Amino acid sequence: MIYPLTGIVIGAVLGGIGARRQGGTGRDVAQWAAVGGMICGLIGLFVLVFLARAAAGA
């Protein structure tokens, strides 16, 4: 369960930093942080499912 949560945090931080670098306003930073969190959280979810299935031998 830690992989999706870690992905959300890392994606939010990277999205926020990227928006701030491009001179975004507070709303831009919040939007990019949310989108980055969702994308990386989804990637983390796929990693979790893959590892769980590999550990179960399925």
C-alpha positions in Angstrom: 0.0 0.0 0.0 3.0 2.3 0.4 3.7 2.5 -3.4 0.6 4.5 -4.4 1.0 6.8 -1.4 4.6 7.4 -2.2 3.7 8.1 -5.8 1.1 10.6 -4.8 3.6 12.5 -2.6 6.4 12.4 -5.2 4.1 13.4 -8.0 2.6 16.3 -6.1 6.0 17.6 -5.2 7.4 17.3 -8.7 4.3 18.8 -10.2 4.4 21.7 -7.8 8.1 22.4 -8.4 7.6 22.2 -12.2 4.7 24.7 -12.1 6.6 27.1 -9.8 9.6 26.9 -12.1 7.5 28.1 -15.0 6.2 31.0 -13.1 2.8 29.7 -12.2 0.4 31.2 -9.8 -0.8 29.5 -6.7 -3.7 27.9 -8.5 -1.4 26.6 -11.3 0.9 25.1 -8.7 -2.1 23.4 -7.0 -3.4 22.0 -10.2 -0.1 20.7 -11.4 0.5 19.2 -8.0 -2.8 17.4 -8.1 -2.3 16.1 -11.6 1.2 14.9 -10.8 0.0 13.2 -7.7 -2.8 11.4 -9.6 -0.5 10.3 -12.4 2.3 9.0 -10.1 -0.3 7.5 -7.7 -1.7 5.5 -10.5 1.7 4.3 -11.5 2.4 3.3 -7.9 -0.9 1.4 -7.9 0.1 -0.6 -11.0 3.5 -1.3 -9.3 1.7 -2.5 -6.2 -0.6 -4.8 -8.2 2.3 -6.2 -10.3 4.4 -6.9 -7.2 1.4 -8.5 -5.3 0.6 -10.8 -8.3 4.3 -11.7 -8.7 4.6 -12.6 -5.0 1.4 -14.7 -5.2 2.8 -16.6 -8.1 -0.1 -15.8 -10.4 
